C-alpha cells in the first residue's frame, strides 16, 4: 500500500483528468481531490455543521417527482467538466439517464450543483467552481452561505440572485418542485 500524498508531494505534471485519475488509483487516501487544469485541489469531506443542510436538501428532493423517476441528489460525487477539469460538488443532481450512463462507464456532468460555502474558500474559488459547473453544462448552481443564512442561485456564471429569510428558493428549471423558504433550511 502506498502512503497517502501530502500537499507537498502532490504531482504537478499531470495535464488531463485521465492522468489524474490514473495517479489517484495508485494512492490510498482518506480525502478526495478535484482536478482543474493540472492542479490537484484537496476537497475536504463535508463537515458536521453542513450535514443538516445536506440532509434537509436531500429530504426535500425526495418529495419531488424527479426522485420518483429515479433521479438523485448525491453528496460529494464526481462531476466531470471536460478532459482537464473534474469537480466534486457538496451535492450534485443526476437524472436517471445520467445514472445509467455512469453504470455504462461514461463520465457525467452535473446539471445542478450545490455548494456549501466553507471558511477556507475565497471569492476566486467560488467563481472558478461556478464557471466550471456551467462550462460543463450545468443549468443551475446554488451556493449556500450558512453564516449569512443566504442561498445564492446562479442561472449562469454571471447571473445570480440572493435569497434569505422567508423568500422561496426554487431549483427550477432543473427540479421545479424542489422549493422551500430559506428560513426553513436554517431552522
SULCORSUL-V416718 format. One record per run of one state. SS is the DSSP state (~ for helix, > for strand, _ for the rest). FROM is the first residue (numbers start at 1). TO is the last residue. If there is no record, write none. Layout:
ss=SS from=FROM to=TO
ss=SS from=FROM to=TO
This chain:
ss=_ from=1 to=6
ss=~ from=7 to=9
ss=_ from=10 to=16
ss=~ from=17 to=25
ss=_ from=26 to=31
ss=> from=32 to=36
ss=_ from=37 to=38
ss=> from=39 to=43
ss=_ from=44 to=47
ss=~ from=48 to=61
ss=_ from=62 to=64
ss=~ from=65 to=68
ss=_ from=69 to=71
ss=> from=72 to=75
ss=_ from=76 to=77
ss=> from=78 to=82
ss=_ from=83 to=84
ss=> from=85 to=88
ss=_ from=89 to=90
ss=> from=91 to=94
ss=_ from=95 to=95
ss=~ from=96 to=103
ss=_ from=104 to=111
ss=> from=112 to=116
ss=_ from=117 to=122
ss=~ from=123 to=135
ss=_ from=136 to=139
ss=> from=140 to=145
ss=_ from=146 to=149
ss=> from=150 to=156
ss=_ from=157 to=158
ss=> from=159 to=164
ss=_ from=165 to=167
ss=> from=168 to=171
ss=_ from=172 to=174
ss=> from=175 to=181
ss=~ from=182 to=185
ss=_ from=186 to=187
